Amino acid sequence: MTTSSVPVSVDRDRLWGRIEALGEIGAVHGPSGERGSARLALTDADRDGRDLVVSWMRDLGLDVGVDAVGNVFATLPGSREDAAAVMTGSHIDTVRTGGRFDGVLGVLAGLEVIETLMAAGVTPHRPITVAVFTDEEGARFPPDMLGSLVYVGGMPLETALDVRSVDDGARLGDELTRIGYAGPLPCPAATSPHCFVELHVEQGPVLEDSDTTIGVVESVQGISWTELTITGRSAHAGTTPMRLRRDPAYAAAVITTFVRDLTRRFGGAQVATVGRIDVHPNLVNVVPSTVTMTVDLRNTDDRVLLDAERRLAELCDQIAADEGVTIERRSLARFEPVEFDQDMVECVERNARSLGHSTVRLPSGAGHDAQMLARVCPASMIFVPSADGLSHNIAEYTAPELIGAGADVLLAVITEHAVTDHTIPDHTITDHTIPREGTP
């Protein structure tokens, strides 16, 4: 088939139907009709979601494989047997009260691209692979993007398999085996993809606010997750004078206020979040004995991010001395900012505009599997708008016409690299970079 006969549009109804069907697994329903998903990594719901997606892959006759950390790969062979694959994909695990589109769109749109090409009788020169990466959210097993991190050699497989759940202490490797997704393929992979492109909902308000259809993602913010364990002294709330208290809840409040003030002082791209606070004992008339909390710091500039981390550490030392508590710090995740390959970024922008879509270049404030793949091959991302900027929320929503627009851009980018054989030198993963001690 000539390249002029390659389809330029996916079947939007078919793609939307698969999104709806997967969304019913682990469905969460809100009081006003919102419909989200709860498929924490390696739970029964995650297994059932994987099983459904794998059934669709096999129905298409794709070559399906699972690696040792549970990443799933479905491949449409190309005419060049020795060629590295053009890879797309994302994840299907969610946070506890997540939406139906986060991650899911990238996986199912990848399948839709393959089915569209197959239906048109197109045989690509390069193989096309759709990946489902394990534990992207990190909501059950830290760090986030664990599966793609191990895939590119950024975390040893043995370390990943020994990670414990923050909920119940379950071991990741044991849970992989329990749900039937401890696969035989080696991880990290011996060779890298030709390139990687990921379609995702924006998870923020920029595209909707600017009435723009396609976000051309140039970079991903650096991410620093820190867990703080603050230990004080439990005491009676009525009989203990304020000057004699060693109150970890007060220390936690000071830290929470500090990180918010830090974003005001730094300005720009700096964001900071206290996402979890566990108080013990959690009683109305007792000064707590311990507080465990998390601080999430992000910035597009690693130098600024390092400064924010330093200031947080200094504040912890100061409040510990002032209040007579101890504060233990533990890094849960630490990823430097990522700049995507310029040719891949321009490829997304060019194809989106050729399809008549408005575009804007922007960084991603959230972490994505694409930033891990960028370590070993040219990578880029395509964003479509999120209604009201909501994500990690059961009210997360992206309209069908926007879903279709993003999938059409994904089709065009994959066609350029796999069907018309856009030339990028193939890569081999030879340097499995292990981040510095204490970070993933």
CORVEN-V54821 format. One record per run of one state. SS is the DSSP state (A for helix, B for strand, O for the rest). FROM is the first residue (numbers start at 0). TO is the last residue. Records with the same first field share a line. If there is no record, write none. Layout:
SS->FROM-TO  FROM-TO
This chain:
O->0-1  5-10  23-25  29-33  37-42  59-61  67-70  76-84  90-96  98-102  119-126  132-144  151-155  161-162  164-169  179-183  185-189  191-193  201-204  209-212  220-220  231-233  236-240  244-246  266-269  280-284  287-288  299-300  323-324  335-336  339-340  354-357  364-367  373-376  384-385  389-398  419-426  428-439
A->2-4  11-22  43-58  103-118  145-150  156-160  171-178  205-208  241-243  247-265  301-322  341-353  368-372  386-388  399-418
B->26-28  34-36  62-66  71-75  85-89  97-97  127-131  163-163  170-170  184-184  190-190  194-200  213-219  221-230  234-235  270-279  285-286  289-298  325-334  337-338  358-363  377-383  427-427
